[in-house]
Each structure stands twice: as structure tokens, then as C-alpha cells.
Amino acid sequence: MNRIRGSITLIAAALLSVVIAVVLTCVLILQFSLLDDDGIFAHSDAATAIKAAIGRDQRGELIIDENSTKAAKVTPTLLEFKRMFSGFWYVISDGRSVIEYGPVPRRVLAGLANEQKKSSFSEYAVNDTSMRRSLSAVVDQTDAGEILIEVGGAAYSQWQMFIATLQDTSYIRIPILIVLVGTILAAIVIVPMLIARPVRRVAVAAELIDGTREGVRLPENSAPLELVPMVSAFNRALGRIDATTSAQRRFLSNAAHELRTPLARARTRLEGVDDKALKAALVSDLQSLSSIITMLLQLARLSSAPAQETEIDLVATAKRIAAEHAPSALDSGVEIEFSAPGGSIKTYGSDQAIRIALANIIRNALRHSREGQQVLVEVEAPATVRVIDRGPGIAPGDRSAVFQPFVRGRQDGDGTGLGLAIVAQVMALHKGLVEIDDTPGGGATIVLRFPPVEVSSNPARHCEHEKAPT
């Protein structure tokens, strides 16, 4: 059964959210346990509700209008206080008239009769374990003038205090909103920064390992501690791959070298063969074998540690390689033509490797050209080399396969199957591209695109177009 792949970032964000939620829950539970009302909050809210309901009738008498618009806007309303607290009472007085509700203590009414209370005050009931507010009096300006409001018999429970706290925008909603927004930002920004970026750095370093150089490893010192075991295991795997690859390269190189001795002996013994037809066939076979050995050696050299890279003039290099192949082209009745802009077109890389690549594609073009045809070697800015032949061409279905070792095209029965594989390896070493196009009128055009360094002159104004020297 396949496991569902998970994202470290998403998991960390989810865990962070869970931690924040747990912390918030603990804070709310702690707040709930600490909430207590000795009457001060309930009395204050009740006085506010009463103040909103106070008014006067047409005769100027003091009244309580619990259904007025102003009274309905207060939370909780006076009607809600009456429903919540069975012992709730209040007394209001303007000095001339008194309105009372509920079980008002006699001493409160007696105090009003004696005009003892002219300012705000509070009274408490004290026992062995607690002190509770039994009465609150406040003198305040209302729509009916200055009024004395006395309330009692009300105190919020812990649950009522908790609900009221949650409903208080200024007290709880804004802090919760800040925490939630901070959690979201942390999950979206901070968590990817702390987790995804180090992982991405390791991934980028891994992408730079192209297999062309031995000894390249992922940096362990800069990797997060959680990724160090994976990075170390990956580096150990790279070490094993390097060791295996190095052994294969040594074997390939040694085998190619060892084959040269019996090949030389075979050439010597051919001198004693009298049958001309047999001798010609054996010479052809030995030449093919020699080509394979030469290319195996080239592969071994290219697969080993890269040669020292320098600035290469593609114009001069391509012209020199074309000239080197001019004699063999003339023997086959094929003409090599060279075309390039004036000045130089430069790239950066291994001169030996680039010469090997150019030699292989020129030999490939000559092998597929018939007598009387022409092979054009063309260099263009920014750093492109084209070798154009008029042979049978390469079928589109074969173009990706011919870059693999020992794979021949449909029209390439005499080839070794290594030439274009070497070209592809050279271009990979130079971070370049190799392409195969059709030649207009028939044939194949092999294009090498190197990373450019500079173009020293304008190819549209100065152009060199000549036959390769023989």
C-alpha cells in the first residue's frame, strides 16, 4: 500500500496551528477559571441599562420605558436583567419622585426618605470566605436630568462573565484576530522560510550535480540538522557511484589501449594475404575496429576528469578541423566548404573536447556524402557551428536515439554508433545543445550551440567563405 506523500511545510504549518489553538484554549480556560464577579460588573451594566430606559412622561414625572429605542440598544437590556436575576432590584430618584423594582431593602428606602444619599457609593457584604457587593449607587446625568440610581441583587456567574468577555469586541475579539492573523502569516511565510528554503537550497545543489565531474557532493555544513542524515546518505551514494564509474572508465580506457597491440599485429599479418578481395575486406574490418577503439578512448578521456577549460575561438578551431579532413574528403570525391564571419566567435570550454566533437560530426557528414557532393562547415554568432551534408539524412524517429552509444541510424550501416554519442557528451560538458535538422533539398544538418563569450565583429559586414585547404 502506497503511503500518501506529505508536505513538511504543510505539516509544520498544521502543527503550528494546533499549538496556537491549544495555547488559546488554555488561555481561555485559565481566563474562565479566574473570572469572578462580586457584583461590580453586573451592577455597572444594570445601571447603564436603567439609565438608557429613564425618561419623563407628559406631566414631567419620572418613568422607566423598557421598550424605548435607546433602552433596546443596551446589552444586556433591563428586561434581560430582570429575567437573569430573580433577586434583582433597583431604585431611582430625582429628589422629588422615586421608582423602585424588586425586593428593595428597607434601609435603602429609608435612606432616600432621609435624603442621606447624594453621591455615588457602594456597599459590601462580608463573610468568612468572601466579600460581595450588595449595593451600588451612582449619580449620573440622564435624559431626565441628574438621577440617583441604586441597584443590587445581581452578580454574573463565571459562565456569564465568559460569554460576555467573548462578546466584548475591544477585550477579546481583536486579540484573537491578531493571534489568528499571526498564525496564518507564520504558516504561510515563516514556516516555508524556515523549512522550505533550506530544502530548496539542497535541491538546487543536487540539480548542479550533472555526472560529468567526480567528487561533487551536497554541502552538509549548510544543511538543516533534520536533513543532514539524508544529505550524508546521498553523498555516500554519490561516492559509491563515483567509484563504480571510475572503475568502468579505467576498464574502458585500458581495454581500448590493450586492443591496439593485437590490431597492429593483424595489420602486419595482412601483408601476407595474397587474395586481394579478402585482403580488402579484412583491411576494411580493421579500419572499422580501429575507429571503434579510437572512439572508445575518446569516450574514456571525456568521461574522466574534465580538461582545463579555456577561451576557445570556434572560427579558428572549426576551420582547422575542416582542413584536417580535406584530404580524406578529396579521396572520396567530396568537397568541404567552410563559412564563418570575419573575426572570432568565442566560447569557454575544453579545446580538445570541442575538436573531438567537430571531427566526429565532419567524419559523419563525409561518410554519408556521395561523390560530387559538398559538406558545409558553418560558424555563426553567437556561438553556433553547423555541419551540413547532402546525404540521406537522419529520420526524425531516429534523431534522439543516435546520440546513444552504439546506436546507428537507419542509413548508417557502416558507422560505429559512437560518433554522435561523443558529440552529445561534449555538448553536455559545455552546457550546450546539439540538434539535428533537415537540410533543404535533402541531407542532415547537425547544429552545435555553445554558450557564447563574445562576438568580436559583425558577421553581417565581414564574412569568410572558402573551401577548406587541402
C-alpha positions as CSV (number, residue, x, y, z in Angstrom):
1,M,0.0,0.0,0.0
2,N,1.4,3.4,-1.1
3,R,1.8,6.0,1.6
4,I,0.3,9.4,0.9
5,R,3.1,11.9,0.4
6,G,3.1,14.7,2.9
7,S,4.5,18.2,2.7
8,I,6.9,19.1,5.5
9,T,5.8,22.7,5.2
10,L,2.1,21.9,5.4
11,I,2.7,19.5,8.4
12,A,4.7,22.1,10.2
13,A,2.0,24.8,9.5
14,A,-0.7,22.4,10.7
15,L,1.3,21.6,13.9
16,L,1.9,25.3,14.4
17,S,-1.9,26.0,14.1
18,V,-2.6,23.2,16.5
19,V,-0.2,24.6,19.0
20,I,-1.7,28.0,18.7
21,A,-5.2,26.6,19.1
22,V,-4.1,24.6,22.2
23,V,-2.5,27.7,23.7
24,L,-5.6,29.8,23.0
25,T,-7.8,27.1,24.6
26,C,-5.6,27.0,27.7
27,V,-5.7,30.8,27.9
28,L,-9.5,30.8,27.6
29,I,-9.8,28.0,30.2
30,L,-7.4,30.0,32.6
31,Q,-9.4,33.1,31.9
32,F,-12.7,31.3,32.7
33,S,-11.3,29.9,36.0
34,L,-10.1,33.4,37.0
35,L,-13.3,35.2,36.1
36,D,-15.4,36.3,39.1
37,D,-17.9,39.0,39.6
38,D,-18.5,40.3,43.1
39,G,-21.3,42.4,41.7
40,I,-19.3,45.3,40.3
41,F,-19.8,44.2,36.6
42,A,-23.5,43.3,36.9
43,H,-24.3,46.4,38.9
44,S,-22.5,48.6,36.4
45,D,-24.3,47.0,33.4
46,A,-27.6,47.3,35.2
47,A,-27.1,51.0,36.0
48,T,-26.3,51.6,32.3
49,A,-29.5,49.7,31.2
50,I,-31.6,51.7,33.7
51,K,-30.0,55.0,32.6
52,A,-31.0,54.2,29.0
53,A,-34.6,53.5,30.0
54,I,-35.1,56.6,32.2
55,G,-37.4,59.2,30.8
56,R,-40.3,61.5,31.8
57,D,-43.9,61.4,30.8
58,Q,-46.0,64.3,29.5
59,R,-46.6,65.6,33.1
60,G,-42.8,65.5,33.8
61,E,-43.0,62.5,36.1
62,L,-40.0,60.1,36.2
63,I,-40.7,56.9,34.2
64,I,-38.9,53.7,33.1
65,D,-39.5,52.9,29.4
66,E,-38.0,49.4,28.9
67,N,-39.2,49.3,25.2
68,S,-37.7,52.6,24.1
69,T,-35.2,52.6,21.2
70,K,-32.4,53.7,23.4
71,A,-33.1,51.1,26.0
72,A,-33.1,48.3,23.4
73,K,-29.6,49.2,22.2
74,V,-28.0,48.5,25.6
75,T,-26.7,45.0,26.1
76,P,-27.9,43.4,28.3
77,T,-31.2,45.3,28.4
78,L,-33.2,46.0,31.6
79,L,-35.7,43.3,30.7
80,E,-32.8,40.7,30.4
81,F,-31.6,41.7,33.8
82,K,-35.0,41.0,35.3
83,R,-35.0,37.6,33.6
84,M,-31.5,36.7,34.6
85,F,-31.6,37.6,38.3
86,S,-34.6,36.8,40.5
87,G,-33.3,38.9,43.3
88,F,-32.5,41.9,41.1
89,W,-33.8,45.3,42.4
90,Y,-33.3,48.9,41.7
91,V,-34.4,52.3,42.9
92,I,-34.2,55.6,41.0
93,S,-34.8,59.0,42.4
94,D,-34.6,62.6,41.2
95,G,-35.2,64.1,44.7
96,R,-38.9,64.5,44.0
97,S,-40.1,61.1,42.9
98,V,-38.9,57.5,43.3
99,I,-39.3,54.4,41.1
100,E,-38.5,51.1,42.6
101,Y,-38.4,47.5,41.3
102,G,-37.8,44.1,43.1
103,P,-37.0,43.3,46.7
104,V,-35.6,46.7,47.6
105,P,-34.0,46.6,51.1
106,R,-35.9,48.8,53.6
107,R,-32.7,50.6,54.6
108,V,-32.3,51.8,51.0
109,L,-35.8,53.3,51.0
110,A,-35.2,54.8,54.5
111,G,-32.1,56.4,53.2
112,L,-34.0,58.0,50.4
113,A,-36.6,59.3,52.8
114,N,-33.9,60.9,54.9
115,E,-32.1,62.3,51.9
116,Q,-28.9,60.8,53.0
117,K,-27.6,59.7,49.6
118,K,-26.5,62.5,47.3
119,S,-23.4,60.8,45.6
120,S,-22.1,57.5,44.2
121,F,-21.1,54.8,46.6
122,S,-21.0,51.0,47.1
123,E,-21.8,48.7,50.0
124,Y,-20.4,45.2,50.6
125,A,-21.5,42.1,52.5
126,V,-18.6,40.4,54.1
127,N,-18.4,36.8,55.5
128,D,-15.6,34.5,56.4
129,T,-14.6,33.5,52.9
130,S,-15.7,36.3,50.5
131,M,-16.8,39.9,50.1
132,R,-19.7,40.6,47.8
133,R,-21.1,43.9,46.6
134,S,-24.6,44.2,47.9
135,L,-25.5,47.7,46.6
136,S,-24.2,50.2,44.1
137,A,-25.3,53.7,43.9
138,V,-24.5,56.2,41.1
139,V,-25.5,59.7,40.5
140,D,-25.5,60.5,36.7
141,Q,-26.9,62.8,34.1
142,T,-29.7,61.2,32.1
143,D,-32.3,62.4,29.6
144,A,-34.5,63.1,32.7
145,G,-31.7,65.1,34.4
146,E,-29.5,64.2,37.3
147,I,-30.7,60.9,38.7
148,L,-29.6,58.7,41.6
149,I,-29.6,55.1,40.6
150,E,-29.2,52.3,43.2
151,V,-29.1,48.6,42.2
152,G,-28.4,45.3,43.9
153,G,-29.2,41.6,43.8
154,A,-27.2,40.9,40.7
155,A,-23.8,39.2,40.1
156,Y,-22.7,37.4,37.0
157,S,-21.7,33.8,37.2
158,Q,-18.4,32.6,35.7
159,W,-20.1,31.3,32.6
160,Q,-22.0,34.6,32.1
161,M,-18.7,36.5,32.5
162,F,-17.0,34.2,30.0
163,I,-19.7,34.7,27.4
164,A,-19.7,38.5,27.9
165,T,-16.0,38.5,27.5
166,L,-16.2,36.8,24.2
167,Q,-18.8,39.3,23.1
168,D,-16.7,42.2,24.1
169,T,-15.0,43.3,20.8
170,S,-12.4,45.5,22.4
171,Y,-11.4,42.9,25.0
172,I,-11.2,39.6,23.2
173,R,-12.0,39.7,19.5
174,I,-9.2,41.9,18.4
175,P,-6.5,40.0,20.3
176,I,-7.9,36.7,19.0
177,L,-8.0,38.2,15.5
178,I,-4.3,39.3,15.9
179,V,-3.3,35.8,17.0
180,L,-5.2,34.1,14.2
181,V,-3.7,36.5,11.5
182,G,-0.3,36.0,13.0
183,T,-0.8,32.2,12.9
184,I,-1.8,32.4,9.2
185,L,1.2,34.6,8.4
186,A,3.5,32.3,10.3
187,A,2.1,29.3,8.4
188,I,2.4,30.9,5.0
189,V,5.6,33.0,5.3
190,I,7.7,31.9,8.3
191,V,7.3,28.2,8.1
192,P,8.2,28.0,4.4
193,M,11.2,30.3,5.1
194,L,12.4,28.1,7.9
195,I,11.7,24.7,6.2
196,A,11.1,25.0,2.5
197,R,14.1,27.3,1.7
198,P,16.8,25.1,3.3
199,V,15.2,22.1,1.5
200,R,15.2,24.1,-1.8
201,R,18.9,25.0,-1.3
202,V,19.8,21.3,-1.0
203,A,17.6,20.5,-4.1
204,V,19.4,23.3,-6.1
205,A,22.8,21.9,-5.1
206,A,21.6,18.4,-6.2
207,E,20.5,19.7,-9.6
208,L,24.0,21.1,-10.2
209,I,25.4,17.5,-10.0
210,D,25.5,16.6,-13.7
211,G,27.6,13.5,-13.5
212,T,30.5,15.0,-15.6
213,R,32.7,15.6,-12.6
214,E,33.7,13.2,-9.8
215,G,33.9,14.3,-6.2
216,V,31.0,16.7,-6.3
217,R,28.9,16.5,-3.1
218,L,26.0,18.2,-1.4
219,P,27.0,20.7,1.3
220,E,26.4,19.1,4.7
221,N,27.6,22.1,6.8
222,S,24.8,24.4,5.5
223,A,22.1,21.8,5.5
224,P,19.4,21.9,8.3
225,L,20.1,19.4,11.1
226,E,17.0,17.4,10.1
227,L,18.3,17.0,6.5
228,V,21.9,16.1,7.4
229,P,21.2,12.3,7.6
230,M,19.6,12.4,4.2
231,V,22.3,14.6,2.7
232,S,25.0,12.4,4.2
233,A,23.4,9.2,2.8
234,F,23.1,10.9,-0.6
235,N,26.8,11.9,-0.6
236,R,27.8,8.4,0.4
237,A,25.7,7.1,-2.6
238,L,27.5,9.6,-4.9
239,G,30.8,8.3,-3.6
240,R,29.8,4.7,-4.5
241,I,28.6,5.9,-7.9
242,D,31.9,7.7,-8.5
243,A,33.9,4.7,-7.5
244,T,31.9,2.4,-9.9
245,T,32.0,4.9,-12.7
246,S,35.7,5.5,-12.3
247,A,36.4,1.7,-12.4
248,Q,34.3,1.4,-15.6
249,R,36.2,4.3,-17.2
250,R,39.6,2.8,-16.3
251,F,38.4,-0.5,-17.7
252,L,37.2,1.1,-21.0
253,S,40.5,3.0,-21.4
254,N,42.7,0.1,-20.6
255,A,40.7,-2.2,-22.9
256,A,41.0,0.2,-25.7
257,H,44.7,0.6,-25.2
258,E,45.3,-3.2,-25.0
259,L,43.4,-3.8,-28.2
260,R,45.8,-1.6,-30.2
261,T,48.6,-4.1,-29.9
262,P,46.7,-7.1,-31.5
263,L,45.3,-4.7,-34.0
264,A,48.8,-3.6,-35.1
265,R,49.8,-7.3,-35.4
266,A,46.7,-8.0,-37.5
267,R,47.7,-5.2,-39.9
268,T,51.2,-6.6,-40.2
269,R,49.9,-10.1,-41.0
270,L,47.6,-8.8,-43.6
271,E,50.6,-8.1,-45.8
272,G,51.0,-11.8,-46.2
273,V,47.4,-12.3,-47.6
274,D,47.5,-12.9,-51.4
275,D,43.8,-12.9,-52.0
276,K,43.1,-9.2,-52.9
277,A,39.4,-9.4,-52.3
278,L,39.9,-11.0,-48.9
279,K,42.7,-8.6,-48.1
280,A,40.5,-5.5,-48.9
281,A,37.7,-6.9,-46.8
282,L,40.0,-7.5,-43.8
283,V,41.5,-4.0,-44.2
284,S,38.1,-2.5,-44.1
285,D,37.2,-4.5,-41.0
286,L,40.4,-3.5,-39.3
287,Q,39.8,0.2,-40.1
288,S,36.3,-0.1,-38.5
289,L,37.8,-1.8,-35.5
290,S,40.4,0.9,-35.2
291,S,37.7,3.6,-35.4
292,I,35.8,1.9,-32.6
293,I,39.0,1.7,-30.4
294,T,39.8,5.4,-31.1
295,M,36.3,6.5,-30.1
296,L,36.3,4.3,-27.0
297,L,39.5,6.1,-26.0
298,Q,37.8,9.4,-26.7
299,L,34.8,8.4,-24.5
300,A,37.1,7.3,-21.7
301,R,39.0,10.7,-21.8
302,L,35.8,12.7,-21.9
303,S,34.3,10.7,-19.1
304,S,37.3,11.2,-16.8
305,A,38.0,14.5,-15.0
306,P,37.3,17.4,-17.5
307,A,40.2,19.0,-19.2
308,Q,41.3,22.5,-18.3
309,E,38.8,25.0,-19.7
310,T,39.9,28.0,-21.7
311,E,38.5,30.5,-24.1
312,I,38.1,28.9,-27.5
313,D,37.8,30.6,-30.9
314,L,35.2,28.5,-32.7
315,V,36.0,30.0,-36.0
316,A,39.7,29.0,-35.8
317,T,39.0,25.6,-34.3
318,A,36.3,24.6,-36.8
319,K,38.5,25.9,-39.8
320,R,41.4,23.8,-38.6
321,I,39.4,20.6,-38.1
322,A,37.7,21.1,-41.6
323,A,41.2,21.5,-43.1
324,E,42.4,18.3,-41.4
325,H,39.6,16.3,-43.1
326,A,40.0,17.8,-46.5
327,P,42.4,15.1,-47.8
328,S,40.1,12.3,-46.9
329,A,37.2,14.2,-48.4
330,L,39.1,14.6,-51.7
331,D,39.8,10.9,-51.7
332,S,36.0,10.3,-51.5
333,G,35.2,12.9,-54.2
334,V,33.5,15.1,-51.6
335,E,34.2,18.8,-51.2
336,I,34.4,20.5,-47.8
337,E,33.5,24.2,-47.7
338,F,34.0,26.5,-44.7
339,S,31.9,29.6,-43.9
340,A,32.3,32.0,-41.0
341,P,32.1,35.7,-40.1
342,G,35.2,37.8,-40.0
343,G,36.9,38.0,-36.6
344,S,36.3,35.4,-33.9
345,I,33.4,33.8,-32.2
346,K,34.3,32.5,-28.8
347,T,33.0,30.1,-26.2
348,Y,34.5,28.7,-23.0
349,G,35.5,25.1,-22.6
350,S,37.9,22.3,-23.5
351,D,39.7,22.8,-26.7
352,Q,40.5,19.0,-27.0
353,A,36.8,18.1,-26.4
354,I,35.5,20.6,-28.9
355,R,37.9,19.4,-31.6
356,I,36.8,15.8,-31.0
357,A,33.2,16.8,-31.4
358,L,33.8,18.7,-34.6
359,A,35.9,15.9,-36.0
360,N,33.2,13.4,-35.3
361,I,30.3,15.3,-37.0
362,I,32.5,16.2,-40.0
363,R,33.5,12.5,-40.4
364,N,29.8,11.6,-40.0
365,A,28.9,14.0,-42.8
366,L,31.7,12.8,-45.1
367,R,30.7,9.1,-44.6
368,H,27.1,9.9,-45.7
369,S,28.0,12.1,-48.7
370,R,28.3,10.7,-52.2
371,E,30.9,11.6,-54.7
372,G,30.5,15.1,-56.1
373,Q,28.5,16.3,-53.1
374,Q,29.5,19.1,-50.7
375,V,29.8,19.3,-46.9
376,L,29.5,22.8,-45.5
377,V,31.0,23.7,-42.1
378,E,29.4,26.9,-41.0
379,V,30.2,29.0,-37.8
380,E,27.7,31.7,-36.8
381,A,27.2,34.1,-33.9
382,P,26.6,33.9,-31.0
383,A,28.4,30.5,-30.7
384,T,26.9,28.1,-33.2
385,V,28.6,25.5,-35.5
386,R,26.6,23.8,-38.3
387,V,27.8,20.8,-40.4
388,I,25.6,20.5,-43.4
389,D,25.6,17.4,-45.7
390,R,23.6,16.3,-48.8
391,G,23.4,12.7,-47.8
392,P,20.3,10.5,-47.0
393,G,19.6,12.4,-43.8
394,I,18.5,11.1,-40.4
395,A,14.9,10.0,-39.9
396,P,13.0,12.1,-37.3
397,G,12.3,9.0,-35.3
398,D,16.0,8.2,-35.0
399,R,17.3,11.6,-34.0
400,S,17.0,11.2,-30.3
401,A,18.4,7.6,-30.3
402,V,21.5,8.3,-32.4
403,F,23.0,10.2,-29.5
404,Q,23.2,7.0,-27.5
405,P,26.4,4.8,-27.7
406,F,26.3,2.1,-30.3
407,V,23.0,3.2,-31.8
408,R,23.1,3.7,-35.6
409,G,20.7,5.4,-37.8
410,R,18.8,3.6,-40.5
411,Q,21.2,4.8,-43.2
412,D,24.3,4.3,-41.1
413,G,25.2,0.7,-41.6
414,D,29.0,1.3,-41.7
415,G,29.2,3.6,-38.6
416,T,30.5,2.7,-35.2
417,G,27.5,4.2,-33.3
418,L,29.8,6.2,-31.1
419,G,30.5,9.4,-33.0
420,L,27.2,11.3,-32.2
421,A,27.2,9.9,-28.7
422,I,30.6,11.5,-28.1
423,V,29.3,14.8,-29.6
424,A,26.3,14.7,-27.2
425,Q,28.7,14.1,-24.3
426,V,30.9,17.0,-25.3
427,M,27.9,19.4,-25.6
428,A,26.7,18.2,-22.1
429,L,30.1,19.0,-20.7
430,H,29.9,22.5,-22.1
431,K,26.3,23.1,-21.1
432,G,25.4,23.4,-24.8
433,L,22.9,21.8,-27.2
434,V,23.2,19.5,-30.1
435,E,20.4,19.4,-32.7
436,I,19.7,17.6,-35.9
437,D,17.7,19.3,-38.7
438,D,16.8,18.5,-42.3
439,T,19.0,20.1,-45.0
440,P,16.8,21.8,-47.6
441,G,16.9,19.6,-50.7
442,G,17.9,16.5,-48.7
443,G,20.5,15.7,-46.1
444,A,21.2,16.3,-42.4
445,T,22.3,19.4,-40.6
446,I,23.9,18.9,-37.2
447,V,23.9,22.1,-35.1
448,L,26.2,22.6,-32.1
449,R,25.1,25.5,-29.8
450,F,27.8,26.6,-27.3
451,P,27.4,29.1,-24.5
452,P,28.8,32.3,-26.1
453,V,31.6,34.5,-24.6
454,E,31.7,37.4,-27.1
455,V,31.3,38.3,-30.7
456,S,34.3,40.4,-31.8
457,S,32.8,41.7,-35.1
458,N,29.6,42.0,-37.0
459,P,29.1,38.9,-39.1
460,A,26.7,40.7,-41.5
461,R,29.5,43.0,-42.6
462,H,32.6,40.7,-42.7
463,C,32.3,37.1,-43.9
464,E,34.8,34.5,-44.7
465,H,33.6,31.9,-47.2
466,E,36.1,29.5,-48.7
467,K,37.0,26.0,-49.5
468,A,38.9,24.1,-46.8
469,P,42.6,24.0,-47.7
470,T,44.0,20.7,-48.8
